[in-house]
Amino acid sequence: MGKRAALATYDKEFSFVSPVVKYLLFLFNLIFWMISLVLMSIGIYARMMKHAEAAMACLAVDPAILLLIVGVLMFFITFCGCVGSLRENICLLQTFCIFLTIIFLLQLAAGVLGFVFSDKARNKVSEIINNAIVHYRDDIDLQNLIDFGQKEFSCCGGVTYTDWSQNMYFNCTTDNRSRERCSVPFSCCLLSEAVINTMCGQGMQELPYLQAGAFIHTNGCIDKLVNWIHSNLFMLGGIALGLAIPQLVGILLSQILINQIKDQIELQNYNLQHRTDPWQ
């Protein structure tokens, strides 16, 4: 009779749910939940610092909007993971696992489609860059991003330096009264001096290709970006792998915890059905 009582006590204390898996998943989600709060804060701050008209004009290419979207999505997913693991809630854990799986599959599909349909992907990138050129002066974040890209890749415009004529301030038409008419941003210039001359791109669109090449980068950023991608495929593959591993770990841990919770529920139901055991 003593052995039966000890076994019953053991059964009541036993749990299929591993504390290691449970709190590891919680910590995993907590870290990314805090990162999502940082991204959302930066996005909201950057958005509030802009004029409303300018913000609406370049909504499709606004880096602040991208930060907000990524931050909100991460916040929702990691919140489900945090609360689900801590409260052992199957519904929240399944929501976390499903969303994480969808995001992983979308990333995988985007990578495969971008490789298979490289021409269409190139056209889409050209469209995004041209749209960014149009709104260059409307958004300070976008302006800094374009200037950084042009200096980093030693390029100017999308296909060539004359693409800057798409911008209303740099346009070369005779009715353009802007002081920057037929110019290009200073980030296009061949920087050879310690002090940056922000007017170095003045009137460069009026010069022939070879003559302009003595003062600015005349090649477009699209070809430079494509060449950079081809030269850094291993590094980009490593980054993609670095993004995929945490997602796969999250999916694996959540599935393990879900199965453990289901086993625990079955054990509890079994114990409830056998409470009438005379030995107890």
VENDA-V205699 format. One record per pair of residues at least 6 apart in sequence whose ideal C-beta (glycine too) atoms are under 8 Angstrom apart, sorted by the first residue. I is the first residue (numbers start at 1). J is the second residue. Records with the same first field share a line. If there is no record, write none. Layout:
# VENDA-V205699
I: J / J
This chain:
# VENDA-V205699
1: 279
4: 279 / 280
5: 279 / 280
8: 277 / 279 / 280
11: 267 / 271
12: 271
14: 267
15: 264
16: 260 / 261 / 263 / 264 / 267
17: 88 / 257 / 260 / 261 / 264
18: 256 / 257 / 260
21: 253 / 256 / 257 / 260
22: 85 / 86 / 88 / 257
23: 85
24: 253
25: 81 / 85 / 250 / 253 / 254 / 257
26: 81 / 82 / 85 / 86
28: 81 / 246 / 249 / 250 / 253
29: 78 / 79 / 81 / 82 / 85 / 96 / 250
30: 78 / 82
32: 74 / 78 / 246
33: 74 / 75 / 78 / 79 / 81 / 82
35: 74
36: 70 / 71 / 72 / 73 / 74 / 75 / 78
37: 71 / 75
38: 71
39: 67 / 68 / 70 / 71 / 74
40: 67 / 68 / 71 / 72 / 75
41: 71
42: 64 / 67 / 71
43: 64 / 65 / 66 / 67 / 68 / 71
44: 68
46: 63 / 64 / 67 / 141
47: 55 / 62 / 64 / 65 / 68
50: 64 / 139 / 140 / 141
54: 138 / 139
55: 62 / 64 / 139
57: 135 / 138 / 139
58: 131 / 132 / 135 / 138 / 139 / 142
59: 65
60: 131
61: 128 / 131 / 132 / 135 / 139 / 142
62: 139 / 141 / 142
63: 141 / 142 / 145
64: 141
73: 103
76: 99
77: 96 / 99 / 100 / 103
78: 96
80: 92 / 93 / 95 / 96 / 99
81: 92 / 93 / 96 / 250 / 254
83: 89 / 92
84: 90 / 91 / 92 / 93 / 95 / 96 / 254
85: 93 / 254 / 257
88: 257 / 261 / 264
90: 258 / 261 / 262
93: 254 / 257 / 258 / 261
94: 254 / 258
96: 250 / 254
97: 250 / 251 / 254 / 255 / 258
100: 247 / 250 / 251 / 254
101: 251
103: 247
104: 244 / 247 / 248 / 251
107: 240 / 243 / 244
111: 240
113: 121
114: 121
122: 222 / 226
125: 222 / 225
126: 158 / 159 / 222
129: 158 / 221 / 222
130: 158 / 163 / 166
132: 142 / 145 / 146
133: 146 / 157 / 158 / 163 / 164 / 166 / 167
134: 166 / 167 / 168
135: 142
136: 142 / 143 / 146 / 167 / 169 / 170 / 185
137: 143 / 167 / 168 / 169
146: 185 / 187
147: 185 / 186 / 187
148: 187
149: 155 / 221
150: 156 / 185 / 187 / 188 / 217 / 221
151: 187 / 191
153: 221 / 224 / 225 / 228
154: 217 / 219 / 224
155: 188 / 217 / 219 / 220 / 221 / 223 / 224
156: 164 / 184 / 185 / 187 / 188 / 216 / 217 / 218 / 219 / 220 / 221
157: 163 / 164 / 184 / 188 / 220 / 221
158: 220 / 221 / 222
159: 220 / 222 / 223
160: 209 / 218 / 219 / 220
161: 184 / 188 / 204 / 205 / 212 / 216 / 217 / 218 / 220
162: 172 / 205
163: 220
164: 170 / 183 / 184 / 185 / 188 / 205
165: 171 / 172 / 182 / 205
168: 176 / 178
169: 176 / 178 / 180 / 181
170: 178 / 180 / 181 / 182 / 183 / 184 / 185 / 205
171: 178 / 181 / 182
172: 181 / 182 / 205 / 206
180: 202
182: 203 / 204 / 205 / 206
183: 201 / 202 / 203 / 204 / 205
184: 201 / 204 / 205 / 216
185: 201
186: 196 / 197 / 198 / 199 / 200 / 201
188: 201 / 204 / 216 / 217
189: 197 / 200 / 201 / 215 / 216 / 217
190: 214 / 215 / 216 / 217
200: 215 / 216
201: 215 / 216
204: 212 / 215 / 216
205: 212
207: 215
209: 218
212: 218
229: 236
